[in-house]
């Protein structure tokens, strides 16, 4: 397994010709720096000490200008080479990341959140720039130019050279101490950034689910906490940077001051030096310290970049250990579920409780079968029947018999909705959905079925008209109260990054035991799958349900509904695209779940349509007719034609 130094060494080896050129240019830069000081000292000596004529020091001034231009050009070329190395290195890192993610997309998606990987591929790679563009050139310069200056100072005045020699190590020592702290904080910063990115993307993708389960406020607070944590980690790095700059400036000023004091004593008191030599040394000393100071600043940026490179390397290695991954896994488990502590205190007892829940359910299989039959045959036309179904449902499992809402009556009056001028419009003059009825919404694609379901769910506001629930306007009702009564299961329910248990308990805002979670999973037909998993209910699933099949996602969504026990169930034909065995499991669970609830389904399957108490036939955004299957067959030619087409598709 490659180490952090390994990947850097590999990249730098690929650019060894460029780094060799930087060394040669740095040597030339040192020569130009020394020549600049020599010529400037000579010019001052001739003008102010020797009072030489203009012609004599004009030559020195011309040479000084040429040297300064060459020095600037060499510095520019060094920086340009560093930028080219950085551009190629970033391209290499990004290509490796893309190839890794593209070669094993399923495994990559199961190991973590998409947002965090995007953050690594974009932000971390960009942050690695300063290592190659600044750190490498400046450190090479710092290893060559100060040495040349030190040799010249020693040749001119040994005491000044000794001062430089003994004070200079304080700068790299301080750099090392600050660098360790910077690297740790930069790693924390990129962990926070990856976590924030993953949480944000997961929240966007699962926004409808969060809204329906009343968890948007909690998720908003979670995102705010992630954002503040990232801000704090960034500010802590800036604090280190300011401290680093202040300390380096202090060391440089003290070093220059000590040398200047020593030169003044030698020049004025002891008269052991002439002005030309003293002034030349005084010009070289700031160059010496400034070169080390610039290296110190680049060192700080390099340590920050190494933190980013370690994130990149961790992703390339696909490692599941180390502080970074532990941190990410710990927090990924809290995505969208942080405020819910349900089951956490008893997670150690999941296996035992799940077994107990299974035994309890097995003990009532006969009752369940009877109830399922009752649910199929009942018309739910009267409150007495609803009360009977509620009793049967409560008898299904003691673990699921916590207080349940009564199915409400839903009325639509002169309802209209449009997405924009000239776009699709939905218009329904009047509709009354009786409590406990099984409603099927049918129609061709684009008829407005999903829009109607979203309006009833409260996910879209009507453009005009009213939706009333038990005679109360839905628009004026408490949103959280309404969402607490409904469950909306689509063809592709959203599964958050976290464990199976945490994805189930997201549907409720109360504490639940592990036994309740196990009972909900059993009722949804999910227990057999969980029993086969090594970690059971603690098995992590990826963002969007990566690692789960379509049927397993649907069963997990049904487990949420069993735990929530809503009074209104909204389905967007959840069995579409599933195999026959999985479809039967889901239908059995849906019938069981529907015994004491109003069910509204966007129906595509014939058996779903036939079982409905009332069918809403829609065409081009309008409710064309409603009634039973037999009534519509005889009264609505378009419905008869659609049913004929679907029978042929089934036969074919």
C-alpha positions in Angstrom: 0.0 0.0 0.0 1.4 3.3 -1.0 2.1 5.9 1.6 1.4 9.6 1.4 5.1 10.2 0.6 4.9 7.4 -2.0 2.3 9.2 -4.2 4.1 12.5 -3.9 7.4 10.8 -4.7 5.9 9.1 -7.7 4.5 12.4 -9.1 7.7 14.3 -8.4 9.7 11.6 -10.1 7.6 12.1 -13.2 8.7 15.7 -13.2 12.4 15.2 -12.2 13.6 17.1 -15.3 11.6 20.1 -14.3 12.8 20.0 -10.7 16.4 19.7 -11.9 15.8 22.8 -14.0 14.4 24.6 -10.9 17.6 23.7 -9.1 19.8 25.1 -11.9 17.7 28.3 -12.0 17.8 28.5 -8.2 21.6 28.4 -8.3 21.5 31.2 -11.0 19.0 33.1 -8.8 21.5 32.9 -5.9 24.3 34.3 -8.1 22.0 37.1 -9.3 21.0 37.9 -5.7 24.6 38.2 -4.6 25.6 40.2 -7.8 22.7 42.6 -7.2 24.0 43.2 -3.6 27.6 43.6 -4.8 26.7 46.1 -7.5 24.4 48.1 -5.3 27.1 48.3 -2.6 29.6 49.3 -5.2 27.3 52.0 -6.6 26.7 53.5 -3.1 30.4 53.3 -2.3 31.3 55.3 -5.5 28.5 57.9 -5.2 28.4 58.6 -1.4 31.9 57.6 -0.2 34.2 58.2 -3.1 32.2 60.9 -4.9 33.0 59.3 -8.3 32.0 61.0 -11.5 28.7 60.1 -13.3 30.5 58.1 -16.0 32.1 55.7 -13.6 29.1 54.7 -11.6 26.7 54.8 -14.7 28.3 51.5 -15.8 27.6 50.0 -12.3 24.0 51.2 -12.5 23.6 49.6 -16.0 25.0 46.3 -14.8 22.7 46.5 -11.7 19.7 47.0 -13.9 20.6 44.0 -16.1 21.1 41.8 -13.0 17.8 42.9 -11.5 16.0 42.0 -14.8 17.7 38.6 -14.9 16.8 37.9 -11.3 13.2 38.8 -11.9 13.1 36.6 -15.0 14.6 33.7 -13.2 12.0 34.0 -10.4 9.3 34.1 -12.9 10.5 31.1 -14.8 10.8 29.1 -11.5 7.2 30.0 -10.6 6.0 29.1 -14.1 7.7 25.7 -13.9 6.0 25.1 -10.5 2.6 26.0 -12.0 3.2 23.6 -14.9 4.1 20.8 -12.4 1.0 21.6 -10.4 -1.3 21.6 -13.5 0.1 18.2 -14.6 0.0 16.8 -11.1 -3.7 17.8 -10.6 -4.6 16.3 -14.0 -2.9 13.1 -13.0 -4.7 12.9 -9.6 -8.0 13.8 -11.1 -7.7 11.2 -13.8 -6.8 8.5 -11.3 -9.8 9.4 -9.2 -12.1 9.4 -12.2 -10.8 6.1 -13.5 -11.2 4.6 -10.0 -14.8 5.8 -9.6 -15.6 4.8 -13.2 -14.1 1.4 -13.0 -16.0 0.3 -9.9 -19.0 2.6 -9.7 -21.2 0.3 -7.6 -18.5 -0.4 -5.0 -17.5 3.3 -4.9 -21.0 4.4 -4.4 -21.6 1.9 -1.6 -18.4 3.0 0.3 -19.5 6.6 0.9 -21.4 9.6 -0.3 -21.2 11.1 -3.8 -20.9 14.6 -2.4 -17.8 13.7 -0.4 -16.2 12.1 -3.5 -17.0 15.1 -5.6 -15.4 17.3 -2.9 -12.2 15.2 -3.0 -12.1 15.2 -6.8 -12.6 19.0 -7.0 -11.7 20.8 -3.8 -8.9 18.5 -2.5 -7.2 18.2 -5.9 -7.3 22.0 -6.3 -6.0 22.5 -2.8 -3.0 20.2 -3.7 -1.9 22.9 -6.2 0.1 24.9 -3.7 2.4 21.9 -2.8 3.6 21.7 -6.4 3.3 25.3 -7.5 4.8 27.0 -4.4 6.2 24.5 -1.8 8.5 22.7 -4.2 10.1 25.7 -6.0 10.5 27.7 -2.7 12.0 24.8 -0.8 14.5 24.2 -3.6 15.4 27.9 -3.6 15.7 27.8 0.2 18.1 24.9 0.0 20.4 26.7 -2.5 20.2 30.5 -2.4 20.7 31.0 1.4 23.7 28.6 1.3 25.4 30.7 -1.4 24.7 33.9 0.6 26.1 32.3 3.8 29.3 31.3 2.0 29.8 34.9 0.7 29.1 36.4 4.2 31.6 34.0 5.8 34.2 35.0 3.2 33.6 38.7 4.0 33.2 38.6 7.8 33.2 35.4 9.9 31.3 36.8 13.0 28.4 37.9 10.8 28.4 34.5 9.1 28.3 32.8 12.6 25.3 34.9 13.6 23.5 33.8 10.4 24.5 30.2 11.0 23.2 30.0 14.5 20.0 32.1 14.0 18.9 30.5 10.8 17.9 27.1 12.3 15.2 28.7 14.3 13.2 29.3 11.2 13.1 25.7 9.9 12.6 24.5 13.5 9.6 26.8 13.9 8.4 25.7 10.4 8.4 22.1 11.4 6.4 22.7 14.6 3.9 24.8 12.8 3.8 22.4 9.9 2.7 19.5 12.1 -0.2 21.5 13.5 -1.1 22.8 10.0 -1.2 19.3 8.6 -3.5 18.0 11.3 -5.8 21.0 11.0 -5.9 20.8 7.2 -6.9 17.1 7.4 -9.7 18.1 9.7 -10.7 20.8 7.3 -11.0 18.5 4.4 -12.8 15.9 6.5 -15.3 18.6 7.4 -15.6 19.7 3.8 -16.2 16.2 2.6 -18.8 15.6 5.3 -20.6 18.9 4.5 -20.6 18.1 0.8 -21.9 14.6 1.3 -24.6 15.8 3.7 -25.7 18.6 1.4 -26.0 16.4 -1.7 -27.8 13.7 0.2 -30.2 16.2 1.5 -30.9 17.6 -1.9 -31.5 14.2 -3.4 -33.8 13.1 -0.5 -35.6 16.4 0.0 -39.1 15.0 -0.7 -38.5 12.2 1.7 -37.2 14.6 4.4 -40.2 16.9 3.9 -42.7 14.1 4.1 -41.2 12.8 7.3 -41.0 16.2 8.8 -37.2 16.2 9.0 -36.3 19.2 7.0 -35.8 21.4 10.1 -33.5 18.8 11.6 -31.6 18.4 8.4 -31.2 22.2 8.0 -29.7 22.2 11.5 -27.4 19.4 10.5 -26.2 21.2 7.4 -25.7 24.3 9.5 -23.6 22.4 12.0 -21.5 20.9 9.1 -21.1 24.4 7.6 -20.0 25.9 10.9 -17.6 23.1 11.6 -16.0 23.6 8.2 -15.8 27.4 8.8 -14.2 26.8 12.2 -11.6 24.4 10.8 -10.8 26.9 8.0 -10.5 29.7 10.6 -8.2 27.6 12.7 -5.8 27.1 9.7 -5.9 30.9 9.1 -5.1 31.5 12.7 -2.0 29.2 12.4 -1.1 31.0 9.2 -1.2 34.4 10.9 0.7 33.1 13.9 3.3 31.6 11.5 3.7 34.9 9.6 4.1 36.9 12.8 6.7 34.5 14.3 8.7 34.4 11.1 8.7 38.2 10.8 9.8 38.4 14.4 12.7 36.0 13.9 13.8 37.7 10.7 13.7 41.2 12.3 15.7 39.9 15.3 18.3 38.2 13.1 18.8 41.3 10.9 18.9 43.5 14.0 21.6 41.4 15.7 23.7 41.4 12.5 23.2 45.1 12.1 24.3 45.7 15.7 27.4 43.6 15.3 28.3 45.4 12.0 27.8 48.8 13.7 30.1 47.9 16.5 32.7 46.6 14.1 32.4 49.6 11.8 32.1 52.5 14.3 33.6 51.3 17.6 36.2 48.8 16.7 36.8 50.1 13.1 37.5 46.5 12.0 35.4 46.9 8.9 35.2 49.4 6.0 31.9 50.8 4.9 31.8 48.9 1.6 32.0 45.4 3.2 29.7 46.3 6.0 27.1 47.7 3.7 27.4 44.6 1.4 26.8 42.2 4.3 23.9 44.4 5.4 22.3 44.0 2.0 22.8 40.2 1.9 21.4 39.5 5.4 17.8 40.5 4.6 18.0 38.4 1.4 19.2 35.5 3.4 16.3 35.7 6.0 13.7 36.6 3.4 14.5 33.5 1.4 14.0 31.4 4.5 10.8 33.3 5.5 9.3 32.7 2.0 10.2 29.1 2.4 8.4 29.1 5.7 5.2 30.6 4.2 5.4 28.0 1.4 6.0 25.3 4.0 2.7 26.2 5.6 0.8 26.0 2.3 2.6 22.7 1.6 1.4 21.2 4.8 -2.1 22.2 4.0 -1.8 20.7 0.6 -0.5 17.4 2.1 -3.7 17.2 4.1 -5.7 17.4 0.8 -3.4 14.8 -0.8 -3.9 12.4 2.0 -7.7 12.6 1.4 -7.1 11.9 -2.3 -4.8 9.0 -1.4 -7.3 7.5 1.0 -10.0 7.5 -1.7 -7.6 6.0 -4.3 -6.7 3.3 -1.8 -10.3 2.6 -1.0 -9.3 2.3 2.6 -11.9 1.8 5.3 -9.5 2.5 8.2 -7.7 5.5 9.5 -9.0 8.6 11.2 -10.4 10.1 8.1 -12.6 7.2 7.2 -13.7 6.6 10.7 -14.7 10.2 10.9 -16.7 10.0 7.7 -18.4 6.7 8.6 -19.4 8.0 12.0 -21.0 11.0 10.5 -22.4 9.4 7.4 -24.5 7.3 9.7 -26.1 10.5 11.0 -27.1 11.9 7.6 -30.7 13.1 7.8 -31.2 11.1 11.0 -29.0 12.9 13.5 -31.8 14.2 15.7 -33.4 10.8 16.0 -32.0 8.7 18.8 -34.4 5.9 18.3 -33.0 2.5 18.9 -29.4 3.7 19.6 -29.5 2.8 23.2 -30.5 -0.8 22.4 -28.6 -1.4 19.1 -26.6 -4.1 20.9 -29.9 -6.1 21.3 -30.9 -6.0 17.7 -30.4 -9.7 17.0 -32.2 -10.9 20.1 -35.1 -8.5 19.6 -35.4 -9.2 16.0 -35.7 -12.9 16.8 -38.3 -12.2 19.5 -40.2 -10.0 17.0 -40.1 -12.8 14.4 -41.4 -15.3 16.9 -44.2 -13.0 18.0 -45.2 -12.5 14.4 -45.0 -16.2 13.6 -47.2 -16.9 16.6 -49.9 -14.7 14.9 -49.5 -15.9 11.3 -53.0 -17.3 11.3 -54.5 -14.0 12.5 -52.4 -12.2 9.9 -53.7 -14.3 7.1 -57.3 -13.7 8.2 -56.7 -10.0 8.5 -55.2 -9.9 5.0 -58.3 -11.6 3.7 -60.5 -9.2 5.5 -58.5 -6.3 4.1 -59.0 -7.6 0.6 -62.7 -8.2 0.9 -63.7 -5.3 3.1 -65.3 -2.3 1.4 -64.5 0.1 4.3 -67.7 1.9 3.5 -68.7 2.5 7.1 -67.0 3.7 10.2 -67.9 0.5 11.9 -65.9 -1.4 9.3 -63.0 1.0 9.8 -63.1 0.4 13.5 -63.0 -3.3 13.0 -60.0 -3.0 10.6 -58.2 -0.8 13.1 -58.7 -3.5 15.8 -57.5 -6.2 13.4 -54.4 -4.1 12.5 -53.6 -3.5 16.2 -53.9 -7.2 16.8 -51.4 -7.9 14.0 -48.4 -7.2 16.3 -48.3 -5.7 19.8 -45.1 -4.0 18.7 -46.9 -2.0 16.1 -50.1 -1.1 18.1 -49.1 2.3 19.2 -51.8 5.0 18.7 -52.8 5.4 15.1 -54.6 8.3 13.3 -58.1 7.7 11.9 -58.3 7.8 8.1 -59.6 11.3 7.1 -61.9 12.4 4.3 -60.2 14.3 1.5 -62.1 16.7 -0.6 -60.9 18.6 -3.8 -63.0 21.6 -4.8 -62.4 23.5 -8.1 -58.7 22.5 -7.9 -56.3 23.9 -10.4 -52.6 23.8 -10.8 -50.1 24.9 -13.5 -46.3 24.9 -13.6 -46.2 28.1 -15.7 -47.8 30.0 -18.5 -48.4 27.7 -21.5 -47.3 24.6 -19.6 -49.3 21.7 -18.3 -52.4 22.5 -16.3 -54.4 20.3 -13.9 -58.1 21.0 -13.3 -60.4 19.0 -11.1 -63.9 20.4 -10.5 -64.8 18.2 -7.5 -63.7 15.0 -5.8 -64.4 13.4 -2.4 -62.3 10.6 -1.2 -64.0 8.7 1.6 -62.1 7.5 4.7 -60.5 4.1 4.3 -61.2 3.8 0.6 -58.7 2.3 -1.9 -58.3 4.8 -4.7 -56.5 4.1 -8.0 -55.5 7.0 -10.3 -55.1 5.8 -14.0 -54.4 7.5 -17.2 -51.8 7.9 -20.0 -48.4 9.3 -19.4 -48.6 13.1 -18.9 -52.2 13.0 -17.7 -51.3 14.6 -14.4 -51.4 11.6 -12.1 -48.2 12.4 -10.2 -49.1 16.1 -10.0 -52.4 15.2 -8.4 -50.7 12.9 -5.9 -48.2 15.7 -5.1 -51.0 18.1 -4.5 -52.8 15.7 -2.1 -49.5 15.1 -0.3 -49.0 18.8 0.2 -45.8 18.9 -1.8 -47.3 21.4 -4.3 -49.5 24.3 -3.5 -52.7 24.6 -5.6 -52.8 27.5 -8.1 -56.4 27.9 -7.2 -59.2 25.9 -5.5 -59.2 24.0 -2.3 -58.0 20.7 -0.8 -59.7 19.9 2.4 -58.9 17.2 4.9 -61.8 16.5 7.3 -63.3 19.8 6.2 -60.1 21.8 7.1 -58.1 23.5 4.3 -54.8 21.7 3.7 -53.1 25.0 3.0 -54.0 26.4 6.4 -53.4 23.1 8.3 -50.2 22.5 10.2 -47.8 21.0 7.7 -46.1 18.8 10.2 -49.4 17.4 11.5 -50.5 16.5 7.9 -47.1 15.0 7.1 -47.3 12.9 10.2 -50.4 11.3 8.9 -49.2 10.3 5.4 -46.7 8.1 3.8 -45.7 8.5 0.2 -43.9 5.6 -1.5 -42.7 6.2 -5.0 -41.2 3.7 -7.5 -37.8 4.8 -6.4 -37.9 5.7 -2.6 -34.9 7.6 -1.4 -32.5 5.8 1.0 -30.0 7.9 2.9 -26.4 7.1 3.6 -26.6 5.3 7.0 -27.6 1.9 8.4 -30.7 0.0 7.6 -32.1 0.7 11.1 -31.5 4.4 10.9 -33.2 4.5 7.5 -36.3 2.9 9.0 -36.5 5.1 12.1 -36.3 8.3 10.0 -40.0 8.0 9.4 -40.9 8.8 13.1 -39.9 11.6 15.5 -40.2 9.5 18.6 -37.9 7.0 20.3 -38.5 3.4 19.2 -37.0 0.2 20.4 -35.0 -2.3 18.4 -38.0 -4.7 18.7 -40.3 -2.2 17.0 -37.8 -1.7 14.2 -37.5 -5.5 13.8 -41.4 -5.9 13.7 -41.7 -3.2 11.1 -39.1 -4.9 8.9 -40.8 -8.3 9.4 -44.2 -6.8 8.4 -42.5 -5.3 5.3 -40.9 -8.6 4.3 -37.4 -7.3 5.0 -36.4 -9.6 7.9 -35.1 -12.5 5.7 -32.7 -10.1 3.9 -31.5 -8.6 7.1 -30.9 -12.0 8.7 -28.5 -12.8 5.8 -26.4 -9.7 6.4 -23.4 -9.9 8.6 -24.2 -6.8 10.6 -27.9 -7.1 10.4 -29.8 -3.9 11.1 -26.4 -2.1 11.5 -25.5 -2.8 7.9 -24.6 0.5 6.1 -26.3 1.3 2.8 -25.0 3.8 0.4 -26.4 7.2 -0.6 -29.6 6.7 -2.6 -29.8 3.1 -1.5 -26.6 1.9 -3.2 -26.2 -1.8 -2.6 -29.9 -2.5 -2.4 -32.1 -3.8 -5.2 -35.3 -2.0 -6.3 -37.5 -4.5 -4.3 -35.3 -4.1 -1.2 -35.6 -0.3 -1.4 -39.4 -0.7 -1.6 -39.5 -3.0 1.3 -37.4 -0.6 3.4 -39.8 2.2 2.5 -42.7 0.0 3.6 -40.9 -0.7 6.9 -40.8 3.0 7.4 -44.6 3.1 6.8 -45.3 0.2 9.2 -43.3 2.0 11.9 -45.1 5.3 11.2 -48.6 3.8 10.8 -50.1 6.6 8.6 -53.7 7.2 8.0 -53.2 8.1 4.3 -51.0 6.0 2.0 -49.8 7.4 -1.3 -48.3 5.0 -3.8 -46.8 5.6 -7.2 -47.2 2.0 -8.4 -44.3 0.7 -6.3 -44.4 -2.8 -7.9 -43.4 -1.6 -11.4 -40.3 -3.3 -12.7 -40.1 -5.9 -9.9 -40.0 -9.7 -10.3 -43.1 -11.7 -9.5 -41.8 -13.0 -6.1 -40.8 -9.6 -4.8 -44.1 -8.1 -6.2 -46.1 -10.6 -4.2 -44.2 -9.8 -1.0 -44.8 -6.1 -1.5 -48.5 -6.5 -2.3 -49.1 -8.6 0.8 -47.3 -6.0 2.9 -49.3 -3.2 1.2 -52.6 -4.9 1.9 -51.6 -5.4 5.5 -50.5 -1.8 5.8 -53.7 -0.5 4.1 -56.2 -2.1 6.5 -56.9 1.1 8.4 -55.8 3.8 6.0 -57.0 5.7 2.9 -54.9 4.4 0.0 -54.3 6.4 -3.2 -52.3 4.7 -5.8 -51.0 5.7 -9.3 -51.9 2.4 -10.9 -50.4 0.7 -13.9 -51.0 -3.0 -13.1 -54.5 -4.5 -13.9 -54.8 -6.3 -10.6 -54.2 -3.0 -8.7 -56.8 -1.2 -10.7 -59.4 -4.0 -10.3 -59.0 -4.1 -6.5 -59.7 -0.3 -6.1 -62.9 0.9 -4.5 -62.8 3.9 -6.8 -60.8 4.6 -10.0 -60.0 8.2 -11.1 -59.5 8.2 -14.8 -57.4 11.3 -15.9 -56.7 12.6 -19.4 -54.7 15.8 -20.3 -54.8 17.2 -16.7 -58.5 16.6 -16.2 -60.5 14.1 -14.2 -62.5 12.6 -17.0 -64.5 10.2 -14.9 -64.5 8.1 -11.7 -66.1 4.9 -10.5 -65.4 1.2 -10.3 -63.6 -0.8 -12.9 -66.8 -2.3 -14.3 -68.5 1.1 -14.4 -65.7 2.8 -16.3 -65.5 0.0 -18.8 -69.1 0.5 -19.8 -69.2 4.3 -19.5 -65.8 5.6 -20.7 -64.5 4.4 -24.1 -61.0 5.8 -23.5 -60.8 3.8 -20.3 -62.0 0.6 -22.1 -59.4 1.2 -24.9 -56.6 1.7 -22.3 -57.6 -1.5 -20.5 -57.7 -3.4 -23.8 -54.2 -2.2 -24.7 -52.8 -3.3 -21.3 -54.4 -6.7 -21.5 -52.7 -7.2 -24.8 -49.4 -6.1 -23.3 -49.8 -8.6 -20.5 -50.7 -11.4 -22.9 -47.9 -10.4 -25.3 
